[in-house]
Amino acid sequence: MSDALKHECGIALVRLLKPLEYYKEKYGTAFYGVNKMYLMMEKQHNRGQDGAGFASIKLDVNPGERYISRVRSNEAQPIQDIFAQINERINLEFKNHPEYKDDVVAQKKNIPYIGELFLGHVRYGTFGINSVENVHPFLRQNNWMHRNLIIAGNFNMTNTNELFDNLIKLGMHPKEKADTVTVMEKIGHFLDDAVRKLYKKAKAKGMTKQEASPYIAENLNVAKILRKSAANWDGGYAMAGLLGHGDSFVLRDPAGIRPAYYYQDDEVIVVASERPAIQTVFNVPFEEVKELEPGNAIIIKKDGSMKLSEILAPLERRSCSFERIYFSRGSDAEIYQERKMLGKLIMPKILEAIDYDTENSVFSFIPNTAETSFYGMLEAAQDELNKQKNAAILNEKEKLTPERLQQIQAHKIRTEKIAIKDVKLRTFITDDSSRDDLVAHVYDVTYGVVKPDDNLVIIDDSIVRGTTLKKSILKMLDRLHPKQIVVVSSAPQIRYPDCYGIDMARLEHLVAFQAALELHRERGTYSIVEEIYHKCKEQVAMEDVSVINHVKKLYAPFTDEEISDKIAEIISNENIQAKVKLIFQSVDDLHKACPKNLGDWYFTGNYPTVGGNRVANRAYINFYEGNPERAY
């Protein structure tokens, strides 16, 4: 993705099922869990660079001994910073107490971060200030062990204001309105309630307060707590939580918007946002890593038993297709094939754009994450070339000479590494007057491989704002003097805001939205812009179930090709000599390529939850009123 759209958050949970002595004997260290967490977080670093956090819980400790540890960082390399702090503390303890090195009992008692239950998080902050206080995991502390709650997740809620008001109605005083805080406090409220009820039962059974604690831990119904807590959540989420006494859970939203995968054997239970992270770190095959079903939770009790529980009735599965196009690592076996298929399916449009002239066309990709789609595009291009060769041979078979046959067979698809990202100049450019000229050199190009009569075909993951194309990439590609630059997006046109975790909240930043506005201006139909505004305003006070996405009306009069051509005009300028053509994936072909992940609301406006329509309308109101605030 050439536009500066960052990634999503990622979670990692590890529960060791054997005593620490087992890992010391088998793997040489009682810090096996800590080491695995480091790898799990690094393997998901692609999902978030703004911050990282780690929490651990020791099971069955004595009163007065610390059993919860947490460390968070928002440094430039947050994962490395976290584990540098952990290693520094561990090494200090070993230096001061050499006798700990071979004594697992002493290690567990005296050294923080070691334990049996771990939660990690890598963050991309779509909301809020990027301070360390906004970094997960969040901790809700209490002197009762089972009331301690640690939360981390990959999520955004569309109804944070409603959730906040509900907490106030419960008599609470939340410290802020962020969705992470409101979600944690809601779970915490029902956790406290469940503990109180169990304590009353224990007391009725004649137990002392001290005897009641293990009774509460054993009988705490985590699934019931989650059902009550999540009853009115509207959003996309894969959320993990730890309770101080050792229970843990991972909950996925009922539409399956955000991903979650798990693996279990006799040594460990592990959950992550991406399947390859589990496969690589624990060296297990694809088929042994399972997907957590929408609306379900993995619940791990303190005794190590694991259960899958339906918390919310599943909705129509609308898993985020952007995960497949871009966010998740392409090393996943399914995602790799899906991305190749995205390249294959868009090839017919490319062939039309270059008038089937494969001989005078150079194919490439930008950025590196588009490489897999590029391979799929090449396979389709090779199929077309084979057809052309067969046709040439059959047409000329009566007069075919050895020289002509050799010429036909020598025809190859021309592929080159055209664009290379040089440096992140944006990090120190502050003067707007010089920014554009410097940003234009973020990418460099390979000279001498494109001829003046060539078509230059470049495939990208997606085009969101078009800014980098306009200010950098097209200018650089035009220096090669091609006849035509064909920019191909393996994703459809992004027309609507996302409200479930991707940083696409403002409509006016989307180049497809800008194109639609411009088309209305040109055709004398711009009055519809105000009409849509009033329609959106009328629905502000309506119940969610009655709200429809009125922004769709903006795009309704135009074909996909008309909007694509207008985007091409917007991102081009008079200094670019080559003809510029933009090609976008169709929604139908996206669904063919990614049949299990049909979440397409940013392309179609068909949101998987009722709150999505409200967010789209609010984003439009903000655009019309010139309000830069987020729509959720």
C-alpha positions as CSV (number, residue, x, y, z in Angstrom):
1,M,0.0,0.0,0.0
2,S,1.8,3.1,-1.2
3,D,-0.5,5.4,0.9
4,A,0.6,5.9,4.5
5,L,-2.1,3.7,6.0
6,K,-0.8,1.8,9.0
7,H,-1.7,-1.6,10.4
8,E,-4.0,-2.9,13.0
9,C,-3.4,-4.1,16.5
10,G,-2.4,-7.7,17.3
11,I,-2.8,-9.9,20.3
12,A,-0.9,-12.9,21.7
13,L,-1.9,-15.1,24.6
14,V,0.1,-18.0,25.9
15,R,-0.9,-20.4,28.7
16,L,1.6,-22.9,29.9
17,L,-0.1,-26.2,30.9
18,K,2.9,-27.8,32.7
19,P,4.8,-26.8,35.8
20,L,7.8,-24.4,35.1
21,E,10.2,-27.2,36.1
22,Y,9.0,-29.1,33.0
23,Y,10.1,-26.4,30.6
24,K,13.3,-26.0,32.5
25,E,14.1,-29.6,32.0
26,K,12.9,-30.0,28.4
27,Y,13.8,-26.6,26.9
28,G,16.6,-25.5,29.3
29,T,14.8,-22.5,30.8
30,A,11.8,-21.7,33.0
31,F,11.5,-18.5,30.8
32,Y,10.1,-20.6,28.0
33,G,6.8,-18.7,28.0
34,V,8.5,-15.3,28.0
35,N,10.7,-16.3,25.1
36,K,7.7,-17.5,23.1
37,M,5.8,-14.3,23.8
38,Y,8.7,-12.3,22.4
39,L,8.6,-14.3,19.2
40,M,4.8,-14.2,19.0
41,M,4.9,-10.4,19.3
42,E,7.7,-9.9,16.8
43,K,5.9,-12.2,14.3
44,Q,3.0,-9.8,14.5
45,H,4.9,-6.6,14.6
46,N,3.5,-5.8,11.2
47,R,0.2,-5.1,12.9
48,G,1.2,-2.2,15.0
49,Q,4.3,0.0,15.5
50,D,2.9,2.7,17.9
51,G,3.4,0.7,21.0
52,A,3.6,-2.7,22.6
53,G,2.7,-4.2,26.0
54,F,3.3,-7.4,27.9
55,A,1.6,-8.8,31.1
56,S,2.2,-12.1,33.0
57,I,0.5,-13.9,35.9
58,K,2.0,-16.4,38.3
59,L,-0.3,-19.1,39.5
60,D,-0.7,-20.4,43.1
61,V,1.5,-17.8,44.8
62,N,1.5,-17.1,48.5
63,P,-0.1,-13.9,49.9
64,G,2.3,-11.0,49.9
65,E,4.1,-12.3,46.8
66,R,3.8,-10.3,43.6
67,Y,1.9,-12.3,40.9
68,I,1.1,-9.8,38.2
69,S,3.7,-8.0,36.1
70,R,3.2,-5.6,33.3
71,V,5.5,-3.5,31.0
72,R,4.5,-1.2,28.2
73,S,6.4,0.9,25.7
74,N,5.7,3.5,23.0
75,E,9.4,3.8,22.0
76,A,10.4,3.6,18.3
77,Q,11.1,-0.1,18.7
78,P,8.5,-1.0,21.4
79,I,8.8,-4.8,21.4
80,Q,12.6,-4.7,21.7
81,D,12.3,-2.0,24.4
82,I,9.9,-4.2,26.4
83,F,12.0,-7.3,26.3
84,A,15.2,-5.3,26.9
85,Q,13.6,-4.1,30.2
86,I,12.5,-7.7,31.0
87,N,15.9,-9.1,30.3
88,E,17.6,-6.3,32.3
89,R,15.5,-7.1,35.3
90,I,16.1,-10.9,35.0
91,N,19.8,-10.5,34.6
92,L,20.0,-8.1,37.6
93,E,18.2,-10.7,39.7
94,F,20.6,-13.4,38.6
95,K,23.6,-11.1,39.2
96,N,22.5,-10.3,42.8
97,H,21.3,-13.9,43.4
98,P,23.3,-16.4,41.5
99,E,21.6,-19.2,43.4
100,Y,18.4,-18.5,41.4
101,K,19.8,-19.8,38.1
102,D,19.1,-23.4,38.8
103,D,16.2,-23.0,41.2
104,V,12.9,-22.7,39.4
105,V,10.9,-22.2,42.6
106,A,13.1,-19.3,43.6
107,Q,12.8,-17.8,40.1
108,K,9.1,-17.9,40.1
109,K,8.9,-16.5,43.6
110,N,11.4,-13.6,43.2
111,I,11.7,-12.7,39.5
112,P,9.0,-10.7,37.8
113,Y,7.6,-11.6,34.3
114,I,8.1,-15.4,34.8
115,G,4.8,-17.2,35.2
116,E,2.3,-19.5,33.5
117,L,0.0,-17.0,31.8
118,F,1.0,-14.3,29.4
119,L,-0.7,-11.6,27.3
120,G,1.0,-9.5,24.6
121,H,-0.2,-6.7,22.4
122,V,1.1,-4.7,19.5
123,R,-0.7,-1.4,19.0
124,Y,-1.6,0.9,16.1
125,G,-3.4,3.8,17.7
126,T,-6.4,4.6,15.6
127,F,-7.8,6.7,18.4
128,G,-6.3,8.8,21.2
129,I,-2.9,10.2,21.9
130,N,0.0,7.8,21.4
131,S,1.2,8.0,25.0
132,V,2.3,4.9,27.0
133,E,-0.9,5.2,29.0
134,N,-2.9,4.3,25.8
135,V,-0.8,1.2,25.2
136,H,-2.4,-2.2,26.0
137,P,-2.7,-4.3,28.2
138,F,-4.9,-2.2,30.5
139,L,-5.0,-3.2,34.1
140,R,-8.0,-3.0,36.6
141,Q,-6.5,-3.6,40.0
142,N,-8.1,-5.0,43.2
143,N,-6.9,-6.6,46.4
144,W,-9.2,-9.6,45.7
145,M,-7.1,-11.7,43.3
146,H,-10.0,-12.7,41.1
147,R,-11.2,-9.1,40.7
148,N,-7.9,-8.1,39.0
149,L,-8.6,-7.8,35.3
150,I,-6.1,-7.3,32.4
151,I,-7.4,-6.5,29.0
152,A,-5.9,-6.1,25.5
153,G,-7.4,-6.3,22.1
154,N,-7.7,-5.5,18.5
155,F,-11.0,-3.5,18.3
156,N,-13.0,-0.4,17.9
157,M,-16.5,0.2,19.1
158,T,-18.9,2.3,17.1
159,N,-21.1,3.1,20.2
160,T,-18.5,4.2,22.7
161,N,-20.7,7.1,23.9
162,E,-23.6,4.7,24.6
163,L,-21.3,2.3,26.5
164,F,-19.9,5.3,28.5
165,D,-23.4,6.4,29.4
166,N,-24.4,2.9,30.5
167,L,-21.5,2.9,32.9
168,I,-22.7,6.1,34.4
169,K,-26.2,4.6,34.8
170,L,-24.6,1.8,36.7
171,G,-23.2,4.4,39.1
172,M,-19.7,4.3,37.9
173,H,-17.3,7.2,37.2
174,P,-15.1,6.2,34.2
175,K,-11.8,8.0,34.0
176,E,-12.1,8.5,30.2
177,K,-14.4,7.8,27.3
178,A,-12.0,5.6,25.2
179,D,-13.6,2.3,24.1
180,T,-10.9,0.3,25.8
181,V,-11.7,1.8,29.2
182,T,-15.4,1.5,28.7
183,V,-15.1,-2.2,27.7
184,M,-12.8,-3.0,30.5
185,E,-15.0,-1.3,33.1
186,K,-18.1,-3.1,31.8
187,I,-16.4,-6.5,32.1
188,G,-15.1,-5.4,35.5
189,H,-18.6,-4.5,36.7
190,F,-20.0,-7.9,35.9
191,L,-16.9,-9.6,37.3
192,D,-17.4,-7.8,40.6
193,D,-21.0,-8.7,40.6
194,A,-20.3,-12.4,39.9
195,V,-17.6,-12.5,42.7
196,R,-20.1,-10.9,45.2
197,K,-22.8,-13.5,44.4
198,L,-20.3,-16.4,44.7
199,Y,-19.1,-15.0,48.0
200,K,-22.6,-15.0,49.4
201,K,-23.0,-18.6,48.3
202,A,-19.7,-19.5,50.0
203,K,-20.7,-17.7,53.1
204,A,-24.0,-19.6,53.1
205,K,-22.0,-22.8,52.9
206,G,-20.2,-21.8,56.1
207,M,-16.9,-20.9,54.5
208,T,-14.6,-18.3,55.9
209,K,-13.5,-15.3,53.8
210,Q,-10.2,-17.0,53.2
211,E,-11.8,-20.3,52.2
212,A,-14.2,-18.5,49.9
213,S,-11.4,-17.3,47.5
214,P,-10.5,-20.7,46.0
215,Y,-14.3,-21.5,45.8
216,I,-14.9,-18.3,43.9
217,A,-12.0,-18.9,41.5
218,E,-13.2,-22.4,40.8
219,N,-16.8,-21.5,40.2
220,L,-16.5,-18.2,38.4
221,N,-18.5,-18.4,35.2
222,V,-16.4,-16.3,32.7
223,A,-18.8,-17.0,29.8
224,K,-21.7,-15.6,31.7
225,I,-19.7,-12.5,32.6
226,L,-18.8,-12.0,28.9
227,R,-22.4,-12.5,27.8
228,K,-23.6,-9.7,30.1
229,S,-20.7,-7.4,29.3
230,A,-20.9,-7.7,25.5
231,A,-24.7,-7.6,25.2
232,N,-24.7,-4.1,23.6
233,W,-21.3,-3.9,22.1
234,D,-21.2,-2.7,18.5
235,G,-17.9,-3.1,16.8
236,G,-15.2,-5.4,15.5
237,Y,-13.1,-7.1,18.2
238,A,-10.7,-9.8,19.1
239,M,-10.3,-9.2,22.8
240,A,-8.2,-11.0,25.4
241,G,-8.4,-10.9,29.1
242,L,-6.6,-12.3,32.2
243,L,-8.1,-12.6,35.7
244,G,-5.7,-12.3,38.6
245,H,-6.2,-15.8,39.9
246,G,-5.5,-17.4,36.5
247,D,-8.6,-17.6,34.4
248,S,-8.3,-16.1,30.9
249,F,-10.3,-15.6,27.7
250,V,-10.3,-14.4,24.1
251,L,-13.6,-13.2,22.7
252,R,-14.3,-12.6,19.0
253,D,-17.1,-10.3,17.6
254,P,-20.2,-12.0,16.3
255,A,-19.6,-10.9,12.6
256,G,-16.0,-12.2,12.8
257,I,-14.7,-8.8,11.7
258,R,-11.4,-9.1,13.5
259,P,-9.3,-12.3,13.3
260,A,-8.3,-14.7,16.0
261,Y,-6.6,-18.2,15.8
262,Y,-5.7,-20.7,18.5
263,Y,-3.7,-23.9,19.1
264,Q,-3.6,-26.4,21.9
265,D,-1.4,-29.3,22.9
266,D,-0.4,-30.9,26.2
267,E,2.2,-28.2,26.9
268,V,0.5,-24.9,25.8
269,I,-2.6,-23.1,24.7
270,V,-1.8,-20.1,22.4
271,V,-4.0,-17.5,20.7
272,A,-3.0,-14.9,18.2
273,S,-4.3,-12.5,15.6
274,E,-2.5,-14.3,12.8
275,R,-2.1,-18.0,12.1
276,P,1.5,-18.0,10.8
277,A,2.7,-16.5,14.0
278,I,1.5,-19.6,15.9
279,Q,2.7,-22.0,13.1
280,T,6.2,-20.5,13.1
281,V,6.8,-20.0,16.8
282,F,5.4,-23.4,17.9
283,N,6.4,-25.3,14.7
284,V,2.9,-26.7,14.0
285,P,1.2,-27.4,10.7
286,F,-1.5,-25.2,9.2
287,E,-4.4,-27.6,9.9
288,E,-3.6,-27.8,13.6
289,V,-4.2,-24.0,14.1
290,K,-7.9,-23.3,14.4
291,E,-9.9,-20.2,13.8
292,L,-12.0,-18.9,16.7
293,E,-15.6,-18.8,15.4
294,P,-17.4,-15.4,15.4
295,G,-19.3,-14.7,18.6
296,N,-17.3,-17.3,20.5
297,A,-14.8,-17.2,23.3
298,I,-11.9,-19.4,24.3
299,I,-12.1,-19.7,28.0
300,I,-9.2,-21.1,29.9
301,K,-9.7,-21.9,33.6
302,K,-7.0,-21.7,36.2
303,D,-6.7,-25.5,36.2
304,G,-5.7,-25.4,32.5
305,S,-9.0,-26.7,31.1
306,M,-10.1,-25.0,27.9
307,K,-13.6,-24.5,26.6
308,L,-15.1,-22.9,23.5
309,S,-18.3,-21.0,24.4
310,E,-20.8,-19.1,22.3
311,I,-21.1,-15.7,23.9
312,L,-23.1,-13.8,21.3
313,A,-25.2,-15.4,18.5
314,P,-23.1,-15.2,15.3
315,L,-24.2,-12.7,12.6
316,E,-23.6,-13.1,8.9
317,R,-19.9,-13.7,8.6
318,R,-18.3,-10.4,7.4
319,S,-14.6,-10.9,8.2
320,C,-12.4,-8.0,7.2
321,S,-11.2,-8.5,3.6
322,F,-8.5,-5.9,4.2
323,E,-6.8,-8.5,6.4
324,R,-6.4,-10.7,3.3
325,I,-5.5,-7.8,0.9
326,Y,-2.9,-6.2,3.1
327,F,-2.9,-6.3,6.9
328,S,-2.1,-9.9,7.7
329,R,1.2,-11.4,6.7
330,G,1.2,-13.0,3.3
331,S,2.9,-16.1,4.7
332,D,-0.5,-17.6,5.7
333,A,-1.2,-20.4,3.2
334,E,-4.7,-19.2,2.5
335,I,-3.9,-15.5,2.3
336,Y,-1.0,-16.2,-0.1
337,Q,-3.3,-17.9,-2.6
338,E,-6.0,-15.3,-2.2
339,R,-3.5,-12.5,-2.9
340,K,-2.3,-14.3,-6.0
341,M,-5.9,-14.7,-7.1
342,L,-6.5,-11.0,-6.7
343,G,-3.7,-10.4,-9.2
344,K,-5.1,-13.0,-11.6
345,L,-8.7,-11.8,-11.6
346,I,-7.8,-8.2,-12.4
347,M,-5.6,-9.2,-15.4
348,P,-8.5,-9.0,-18.0
349,K,-8.9,-5.3,-17.3
350,I,-5.2,-4.8,-17.6
351,L,-5.1,-6.5,-21.0
352,E,-7.9,-4.2,-22.2
353,A,-6.0,-1.1,-21.0
354,I,-2.8,-2.1,-22.8
355,D,-4.7,-3.3,-25.9
356,Y,-3.3,-6.8,-25.3
357,D,0.1,-5.6,-26.3
358,T,2.2,-7.8,-23.9
359,E,5.3,-7.3,-26.1
360,N,5.5,-3.6,-25.3
361,S,4.5,-3.7,-21.7
362,V,6.6,-3.8,-18.5
363,F,5.0,-5.3,-15.3
364,S,6.0,-4.4,-11.8
365,F,4.7,-3.7,-8.3
366,I,4.8,-1.2,-5.5
367,P,5.2,-1.5,-2.6
368,N,6.8,-4.8,-1.5
369,T,3.5,-6.0,0.1
370,A,1.9,-6.1,-3.4
371,E,4.4,-8.6,-4.6
372,T,2.2,-11.6,-4.1
373,S,-0.6,-10.1,-6.2
374,F,2.0,-9.3,-8.7
375,Y,2.9,-13.0,-9.0
376,G,-0.8,-13.8,-9.6
377,M,-1.0,-11.1,-12.3
378,L,2.1,-12.6,-14.0
379,E,0.6,-16.0,-14.1
380,A,-2.5,-14.6,-15.8
381,A,-0.2,-12.6,-18.1
382,Q,1.7,-15.8,-19.0
383,D,-1.6,-17.5,-19.8
384,E,-2.5,-14.7,-22.2
385,L,1.0,-14.8,-23.8
386,N,0.6,-18.5,-24.4
387,K,-2.7,-17.9,-26.2
388,Q,-1.0,-15.2,-28.3
389,K,1.8,-17.6,-29.2
390,N,-0.6,-20.4,-30.1
391,A,-2.6,-18.1,-32.2
392,A,0.5,-16.7,-34.0
393,I,1.7,-20.2,-34.8
394,L,-1.7,-21.4,-36.1
395,N,-2.2,-18.3,-38.2
396,E,1.2,-18.7,-39.8
397,K,1.6,-22.5,-39.9
398,E,1.6,-22.5,-43.8
399,K,4.5,-20.1,-44.1
400,L,6.1,-20.5,-40.7
401,T,9.9,-20.4,-40.9
402,P,12.3,-21.6,-38.2
403,E,13.3,-18.0,-37.6
404,R,9.7,-16.8,-37.2
405,L,9.0,-19.7,-34.8
406,Q,12.0,-18.8,-32.7
407,Q,10.9,-15.2,-32.7
408,I,7.4,-16.2,-31.5
409,Q,8.8,-18.5,-28.8
410,A,11.3,-15.9,-27.6
411,H,8.5,-13.5,-26.6
412,K,8.4,-13.2,-22.8
413,I,6.5,-11.2,-20.3
414,R,8.7,-8.3,-19.3
415,T,9.0,-7.9,-15.5
416,E,11.2,-5.5,-13.7
417,K,11.8,-4.1,-10.2
418,I,10.8,-0.6,-11.1
419,A,10.2,1.3,-7.9
420,I,12.4,1.2,-4.8
421,K,11.5,3.0,-1.5
422,D,14.5,5.1,-0.6
423,V,14.1,6.8,2.8
424,K,11.3,8.1,5.0
425,L,11.9,11.7,4.3
426,R,8.6,12.6,5.9
427,T,10.1,12.1,9.4
428,F,12.0,15.4,9.3
429,I,10.2,17.5,6.7
430,T,8.3,20.3,8.5
431,D,8.2,23.1,5.9
432,D,5.1,22.7,3.7
433,S,6.6,24.7,0.9
434,S,9.4,22.2,0.4
435,R,7.6,19.0,1.6
436,D,6.2,18.1,-1.8
437,D,9.5,18.3,-3.7
438,L,11.2,16.2,-1.1
439,V,8.4,13.6,-0.7
440,A,8.5,13.2,-4.5
441,H,11.9,11.4,-3.9
442,V,10.7,8.9,-1.3
443,Y,10.7,6.4,-4.2
444,D,13.5,5.9,-6.7
445,V,13.1,4.1,-10.0
446,T,15.2,1.7,-12.1
447,Y,16.4,3.4,-15.3
448,G,17.0,1.9,-18.7
449,V,14.4,-0.9,-18.7
450,V,11.4,1.0,-20.0
451,K,11.2,2.1,-23.7
452,P,9.4,5.2,-24.9
453,D,6.6,3.1,-26.5
454,D,6.0,0.9,-23.5
455,N,3.1,0.5,-21.2
456,L,4.2,0.5,-17.6
457,V,1.9,-1.6,-15.4
458,I,2.3,-1.2,-11.6
459,I,0.2,-3.1,-9.2
460,D,-0.5,-1.8,-5.7
461,D,-2.4,-3.3,-2.7
462,S,-5.0,-0.5,-2.6
463,I,-5.4,3.2,-3.2
464,V,-6.8,5.1,-0.2
465,R,-5.9,8.7,-0.4
466,G,-3.9,8.8,-3.6
467,T,-1.4,11.2,-2.0
468,T,1.7,9.2,-2.4
469,L,0.8,8.4,-6.0
470,K,0.2,12.0,-6.8
471,K,3.2,13.5,-5.0
472,S,5.8,10.8,-5.5
473,I,5.2,7.6,-7.5
474,L,3.7,9.0,-10.7
475,K,6.3,11.7,-10.9
476,M,9.1,9.1,-10.5
477,L,7.6,6.7,-13.0
478,D,7.1,9.4,-15.6
479,R,10.8,10.0,-15.6
480,L,11.1,6.6,-17.4
481,H,9.1,8.1,-20.3
482,P,6.6,5.3,-20.8
483,K,3.7,5.8,-23.3
484,Q,1.2,4.9,-20.6
485,I,1.3,4.3,-16.8
486,V,-1.3,1.8,-15.7
487,V,-1.8,1.8,-11.9
488,V,-3.6,-1.3,-10.7
489,S,-5.2,-1.7,-7.3
490,S,-5.8,-5.3,-6.2
491,A,-8.5,-3.9,-3.9
492,P,-11.7,-2.1,-5.0
493,Q,-12.3,1.7,-4.6
494,I,-12.3,2.7,-1.0
495,R,-15.4,4.8,-0.7
496,Y,-16.5,4.7,3.0
497,P,-14.9,5.1,6.4
498,D,-13.9,2.2,8.5
499,C,-15.0,2.1,12.1
500,Y,-13.7,-1.3,13.3
501,G,-9.9,-0.7,13.6
502,I,-8.5,0.7,10.4
503,D,-7.5,4.4,10.3
504,M,-9.9,5.5,7.6
505,A,-12.3,7.7,9.5
506,R,-12.6,10.8,7.4
507,L,-14.5,10.7,4.1
508,E,-12.8,13.8,2.6
509,H,-9.4,12.0,2.8
510,L,-10.6,9.2,0.5
511,V,-9.7,9.9,-3.2
512,A,-12.8,8.0,-4.4
513,F,-15.0,10.4,-2.4
514,Q,-13.1,13.4,-3.9
515,A,-13.7,12.0,-7.3
516,A,-17.4,11.6,-6.8
517,L,-17.7,15.2,-5.6
518,E,-15.8,16.4,-8.6
519,L,-18.1,14.4,-11.0
520,H,-21.2,16.0,-9.4
521,R,-19.6,19.5,-9.9
522,E,-18.9,18.8,-13.5
523,R,-22.4,17.4,-14.2
524,G,-24.3,20.1,-12.4
525,T,-25.7,17.7,-9.8
526,Y,-23.7,19.0,-6.8
527,S,-27.0,19.9,-5.0
528,I,-27.1,16.2,-4.0
529,V,-24.2,16.9,-1.6
530,E,-26.5,19.1,0.6
531,E,-29.4,16.7,0.2
532,I,-27.4,13.8,1.6
533,Y,-26.3,16.0,4.5
534,H,-29.8,16.8,5.5
535,K,-30.7,13.1,5.2
536,C,-27.8,12.2,7.5
537,K,-28.8,14.9,10.0
538,E,-32.4,13.5,10.1
539,Q,-31.1,10.2,11.3
540,V,-28.9,11.4,14.1
541,A,-31.5,10.9,16.8
542,M,-32.9,7.6,15.3
543,E,-32.5,4.2,16.7
544,D,-29.6,2.3,15.2
545,V,-31.9,-0.3,13.6
546,S,-33.6,2.5,11.6
547,V,-30.4,4.2,10.3
548,I,-29.4,3.6,6.7
549,N,-26.2,4.7,5.0
550,H,-27.2,7.7,3.0
551,V,-23.6,8.3,1.7
552,K,-24.3,5.6,-0.9
553,K,-26.4,8.1,-2.8
554,L,-23.3,10.1,-3.6
555,Y,-21.8,7.3,-5.7
556,A,-25.1,5.9,-7.2
557,P,-25.1,7.9,-10.5
558,F,-21.6,6.9,-11.6
559,T,-20.0,3.7,-12.9
560,D,-16.9,2.3,-11.3
561,E,-15.0,3.2,-14.5
562,E,-16.1,6.9,-14.3
563,I,-14.9,7.2,-10.8
564,S,-11.6,5.4,-11.6
565,D,-11.0,7.8,-14.5
566,K,-11.7,10.8,-12.4
567,I,-9.3,9.6,-9.7
568,A,-6.7,9.3,-12.4
569,E,-7.2,12.9,-13.3
570,I,-7.0,14.0,-9.6
571,I,-3.7,12.2,-9.0
572,S,-2.1,13.3,-12.3
573,N,-1.0,16.8,-13.1
574,E,0.0,18.7,-16.3
575,N,3.7,17.9,-15.8
576,I,3.2,14.1,-16.3
577,Q,3.7,13.3,-19.9
578,A,2.5,9.7,-19.9
579,K,-1.2,8.8,-20.1
580,V,-2.3,7.6,-16.7
581,K,-4.9,4.9,-16.3
582,L,-6.3,3.5,-13.0
583,I,-7.8,0.1,-12.7
584,F,-9.5,-1.2,-9.5
585,Q,-10.5,-4.7,-8.5
586,S,-14.3,-5.3,-8.7
587,V,-16.1,-6.2,-5.5
588,D,-17.4,-9.4,-7.2
589,D,-13.8,-10.6,-8.0
590,L,-12.7,-9.6,-4.5
591,H,-15.3,-12.0,-3.1
592,K,-14.2,-14.7,-5.6
593,A,-10.6,-14.4,-4.4
594,C,-11.4,-14.2,-0.7
595,P,-14.6,-16.3,-0.3
596,K,-14.4,-16.7,3.5
597,N,-13.8,-13.0,4.2
598,L,-16.7,-11.0,2.7
599,G,-16.3,-7.9,4.9
600,D,-16.4,-5.1,2.2
601,W,-18.0,-2.1,3.9
602,Y,-15.2,0.3,3.0
603,F,-15.9,-0.6,-0.6
604,T,-19.6,-1.0,-0.7
605,G,-21.0,0.8,2.4
606,N,-22.6,-2.4,3.6
607,Y,-21.6,-2.4,7.2
608,P,-21.8,-5.6,9.3
609,T,-23.2,-3.9,12.4
610,V,-26.0,-1.4,12.8
611,G,-23.5,1.2,14.2
612,G,-21.6,1.2,11.0
613,N,-24.3,3.1,9.1
614,R,-24.4,5.7,11.8
615,V,-20.7,6.2,11.6
616,A,-20.8,6.6,7.8
617,N,-23.5,9.3,8.2
618,R,-21.6,11.0,11.0
619,A,-18.5,11.1,8.9
620,Y,-20.5,12.7,6.1
621,I,-21.9,15.3,8.5
622,N,-18.4,16.1,9.7
623,F,-17.2,16.5,6.1
624,Y,-20.0,18.9,5.2
625,E,-19.6,20.9,8.4
626,G,-15.8,21.0,8.1
627,N,-15.5,19.2,11.4
628,P,-12.2,17.3,11.7
629,E,-13.3,15.1,14.5
630,R,-13.6,11.3,14.2
631,A,-17.0,9.9,13.5
632,Y,-16.8,7.4,16.3
